[in-house]
Amino acid sequence: MLFKKIWRTVLMYKTQFISMIIMISLGIGIFLGFNVEWYSIKENVENHFEVTNFADYRIYNEFGFTEDDLIKITENKEVKRASRFLAIDTDVKYKNGKTITLAINENEDISGFIVVDGEKYNKESIDGIWLSKSYAKANNVSVGDKITLIYENVEFKLIVKGLIHAGEYLVNVRDETQLMPDYSTHGYGYISPKMCFDTLGFEYYPQINVLSSLDKSQFKDIVKKVFGKTLIILSKDENVSYAGCKGEIKEGKTMGSILPAIFLFVASLTMVTTMHRLVVKEKSQIGTLKALGFKDRRIVLHYTFYSFMVAIIGAVFGLGLGHIIASFILKPSGAMMVYLDVPDFKLYMPDFCIVLLIVMVLSLTLIGYLSVYKMLKTPAAETLRPYTPKNIKKVFFEDIDFWDKLGFGAKWNIRDSLRHKSRTFMSIVGVIGCAGIVIASLGINDTMDAFLELNYNKAMLYNSKINLVKSVSQDNINNLIEKYNGDSSASIHGQIEDKAISIDIYNLENNYVRFNNIDNRFEELKDNGAYISLRIAKEFDLEVGDSFSITLYGSDKTYMLKINGIIRSLSESVVITSKYAGKLNLPYSIDTIYTETVSNEIFLEDSILNVQSKQALIDTFDRFLEIMNLIITILIIIAIILGIVVLYNLGIMSYTERYKEMATLKVVGFKDKQIAQLLVGQNIGITIIGIVLGIPLGVIILDYLVISLASEYEMTMVLNVATYLICILIIMGMSLFVSFMVARKNKNIDMVEALKGID
């Protein structure tokens, strides 16, 4: 008997059951999707780093390391493995603007790579290159093709022996200004030490890669003891590839713990209200079952089964939806897989998500249990009476003159909202959640657009950046500056205490490069002080007017600098003018020239390593935005679906609870249109309250996301007026759509049947 009743009840309240399943599926799906995304990145990149034996530390010395130096460092028992390493930027002959970072590694068992096509790596090869598969694919290069690379007038004539993926270049960007890889213009490849020596005619390794479990301070002490001087030491956390992956994982964790949690929260609360109302509507049925002799335990199990069924179905669909969302974000042709150059990618679900699924099913089942348990405490005779809403007491503001000025519809809706507080509360919560998510999602896009405009379009006033070879003479530099009417800069490596930083020295006669401060206004660089990045200022608690000391790698000499300003920067750097560098006696050599000349009008010559256009940087940033736009689109679509389902479900509940009242209104002469206006008016009022409360919530969420997700870019939160308007239009449009869908039902009210019930 009860088994048959299950299906009759499900069909009778199919709208409520479908809406609950949709809400739970969306809540679980979006939560799982974002958490599967970041966890899959973590598992795949960590596996790739492990397989390629990604180095823990990189030691740099501009004078190079000898074989004896390598032996000295490997003699320490805390060093598991070490290898001399060289990476040089080369131009692809006959392919203007295309560059390849050429890596030479003495020991492929550290900082190695995976060959996915072609021959196995041969360190005795005299003509082979093992080339990035992503670069090869973007440039139609195949195994067996010939390629010529140029480095400072030296040509490497190579044959592509294999296609690879390397942990060292898992995030393969040309420099820190390029946020996304552009494989059509830049790639990497490995050649053998023998090939490098035969071509260059000498041996030069400025880098040693090391595997060691020591922390940085301990490792630094060992290096200083071995070499007797301070050298550049970068941990894997300071490597572009490793830091980039960790950044994506951190961003994914943040996204997976904030916005999806809102979906889950709204879905769960809505189910509480819906199950409670459903049981209330079944009050007479429960009384009948009690009167027929059914035990309380059996009745409880019967009604608890409904919530258990909804929880199980919602969890199953949510599990599938979560994997679809993660697969969509991590699709092979997507921006995320362009950013992370891994050979293959599998989806992994974190253990806590499995725990969440179990907890959600148990919690939602408990909701059903508690909903019916309380009702069973009343006598069967009382339970048999139909549900009647509580009589609302007169509220205090009904004595205010303002109340008398309100129309019948406003008074009726206010009283009804206060009479059914839980339904009203849940409707407002649904709108708040939807508005908050829409504002935060669109605000991310506003923030990124403002970042691009400020840091690329307004701060970079040049068209091209000319990167110079290391051996260029000062006369050649001066000739190039004069020829292209350029500004120039140099970068040297140093440290503040134990932190590695870049010291960037600029000569800006034309102001082709500008630096925005913490107020997002451009600083005028003065010749009597330094300008430090915001992250450095926060880490070392530095302010304008303070002084700080730096040391250069390879030297124990200390330089004291005064802080003129704090700037926002993509890298943790200190910016000074060339005149201030002269006063400090800082040694440097110009390595970059900035010019208004477009890149295709700059002809490569002996002094020029390569030319990089500003537009190419902007294009890679647009590709970077694809990741954010994809996530934003998913969040907004699901937020709208969730909002519609929540409001429609609660709207149907409202319609059912007020069925007799609307029938009474029909009897006394109200038209269907007038009753529809009452229903729409209440929803609009609730929606306005939800928007007013949801927008500040969205701003708070956005501010947290900007701080958590984009700290390395030193961004400022931006929200355009258009974003507020779009959010309001989306939520109001959604509310009106649901209101009219529900209002149409009043045409089907049977006045005679509705008024037969007990009052």
Residue, then its C-alpha position, 0 to 999 in steps of 0.5 A: m500500500l505504502f509503496k503505491k502511495i510513494w509513486r502517487t505522492v511523487l506524481m502529485y508533487k512532481t514539481q516540488f520533487i523535480s525542483m529539489i532534485i535539480m537544486i541538489s544536482l546543481g549544488i553538488g555538481i558545481f561544488l564537485g566540478f570546481n573541486v575536481e578541476w583544481y584537484s585534477i590539476k594538482e594530481n596531473v602536474e605533480n605526477h608530471f613533476e615527479v616523472t620528470n624529476f623536477a629540481d628542488y633548487r636551481i643555483y646560478n652563477e654568471f661565470g658558469f660552473t665547472e665539473d669540479d663545482l658539480i662534484k663538490i655540491t653532489e658530495n654533500k649527503e643531503v643532495k640526492r642528484a644534481s646536473r649542470f644546466l644551460a638555457i638560451d633563447t634562440d631565434v628560428k631562422y627564416k621565421n621572424g618573431k619565433t623563438i625557442t628556448l634551447a635547454i642543455n642538461e647534462n643529466e636527464d634524470i633531473s629536470g628531464f622530459i617525457v618523449v611522446d613521439g619519435e626517438k628516445y633521447n640520446k645525449e650523444s646526438i650531434d644533430g638532434i633536438w627534442l622539441s616541445k610537442s605543443y610548439a611543433k603542433a602550432n607550427n606544423v613541425s613533425v619528427g624528422d623535420k629540419i630546423t635552424l636556430i640562431y644564437e648570437n650569430v651561431e647557427f644550430k642546424l638541427i633535426v627534430k628527433g622527438l616531441i616532448h613535454a618537460g616539467e621545467y617548461l610546463v608553463n612555457v612563457r617567454d617572460e613575466t609580462q606574458l601571462m599565457p603561453d603562445y606556442s605559435t611564437h615561442g617554444y622550447g627544446y632540448i639538445s645534447p651537451k655534445m651538440c652544444f659543445d660542438t656548435l659553440g666551441f666551448e662549455y658554459y653552464p651557468q646553472i646547477n639543478v639540484l634534488s634535495s629535501l632540505d629547506k632553502s635556508q639550510f641549502k643556502d648554507i651548504v652552497k655558500k660553504v661549498f662555493g665560498k660566496t653568495l650565489i643565486i638560489l631559487s627554490k622550485d616555488e620560485n620557478v615559473s612552471y611550479a609557481g604557475c601550477k601552484g597558483e592555478i591550484k590555489e585559485g581553484k581551491t578558492m573558487g571551489s570553496i566560496l561560490p560553489a558553497i553558496f550554491l550548495f547552501v541555497a539548495s540545502l536550505t530550499m530543500v528544508t523548506t520544501m520538504h517541510r511544506l510537502v509534509v504539512k500538505e500531507k498532514s491529513q494523509i499522515g493522520t489517516l495512516k495513523a488512524l488505520g493503525f500504521k505505526d509511527r516508525r513505518i510512517v516516518l520511514h515512508y516519508t523519510f524515503y522521499s528525501f532519501m530518494v531526492a538526495i540519492i538522485g540529486a547526488v548521482f546527477g550532481l556527480g555526473l554534472g560535476h565531472i562534465i563541468a570539470s571536463f569542460i574547463l579542462k578540455p584539451s582545446g581549452a585555455m587551461m590546457v594551453y597554460l599547462d603543457v602536460p602530455d595527458f590529463k585525467l580527472y581526479m576527485p578529492d576524497f573530501c568530495i566523496v565524504l561530502l556526497i555521503v554527508m549530503v545524502l545523510s543530511l538531506t535524509l535527516i531533513g525528511y525525517l525531522s519534517v515528519y517526526k514532529m508532526l507524529k507527536t500530535p494525536a491522530a484526530e488533530t493530524l486528520r485536520p487539514y493544514t491551515p496557516k497560522n493567524i498572523k498577529k497585527v504588526f506594529f507598523e499597521d498603526i503607522d499612517f503609512w500603512d493606511k496609504l498602501g493599496f490592498g495588494a501591498k497589504w495582502n502581500i506583506r501580511d502573507s509574507l509575514r504569515h509564511k516567514s520560512r517561504t519568504f526567507m528562502s525566496i530572499v536567500g535564493v535571490i541573495g545567492c544568485a545576485g551575489i554570484v552574478i555580481a562576483s562573476l561579472g566583477i572578475n571580468d571587470t577587474m581583469d579588463a581594467f588590469l589589461e587596460l591599465n597595465y598594458n594599454k596605458a602603462m606600455l606606450y611602446n609598440s615593440k620590445i627589443n631584447l639584446v644579446k648578452s655580448v652586445s657592446q655599449d656602442n651598438i646599444n647606443n646606435l639601436i637606441e638612436k635608430y629606433n628612438g627608444d628607451s632602455s632597461a636592464s635587469i639584475h638579480g639580487q636579494i632582500e634578506d633571503k628573498a630573490i628579487s629583480i632590480d630593474i633599471y630604466n632610462l625613460e627619455n620618452n616615457y614608453v614604460r610607466f608604473n602605476n602606484i597603489d592608487n592606480r596613478f602613474e608614478e614619475l620616476k625620480d633619480n633619488g630613490a627606488y620604487i618597490s612592488l606592493r608584495i615586497a612592501k607588504e612582506f618586509d613592512l616597508e613604506v615610502g621614506d624607509s630605506f632597505s638594503i639589497t645585495l647582488y648575487g655573486s657579491d657580498k657588497t650591500y647597497m642601501l636604497k631609499i623608497n620613493g614609492i610603492i608600485r603594482s608590478l607583475s614581478e617582485s621587483v625594485v625599479i630605479t632610474s639609471k641615474y640613481a643606479g649610477k649614484l649607487n655604483l650598481p653594475y648593470s648592462i642594458d638588455t632591452i630597448y622599447t620603441e614605437t616602431v612596429s616589430n615587422e619594421i625592426f630587422l634582426e641584426d647581430s646585437i638583437l636577440n629577438v623582438q617582441s610586440k606589445q600586441a602579442l602580449i595583449d593577445t596572450f592576455d586575452r587567451f588568459l582571460e578565456i579561462m576566467n570567462l569560461i568559469i564566469t559563464i558556467l557560474i552565471i548560467i548555473a546561478i540563473i538556473l538555480g535562481i529560477v528553480v528556487l523561485y519557481n518552487l517557492g512560487i508554486m508553494s505560495y500558490t498552493e498555500r494561498y489557493k483558498e485565498m485566491a479562490t475567495l478573491k475570485v468569488v468577491g469579484f477579482k479578475d484573473k489579471q488582478i490576482a496575477q498582479l498580486l502574485v507578481g507584486q509579491n515576487i518583485g518585492i522579495t526580489i528587490i530585497g534580495i538584490v539590495l542584500g545580494i549586491p553587497l555580498g557579491v562585492i565582498i566575495l569579489d574583493y576576497l577573490v581578487i585578494s586570493l586569486a590575483s595577489e601575484y598580479e597586484m590587482t585592484m577590484v573594479l566593478n563597473v556601473a554596467t555590471y550592477l545594471i546587468c545583474i539587476l536586469i538578470i535577476m529581475g528578468m528571472s523573477l518576472f519570468v517565474s512570477f508570470m509562470v506561476a500567475r498563469k495558474n490562477k486561471n485554473i482555480d476551482m472556486v467551489e472546490a477550494l472553499k469546501g475545505i475547513d477554515 
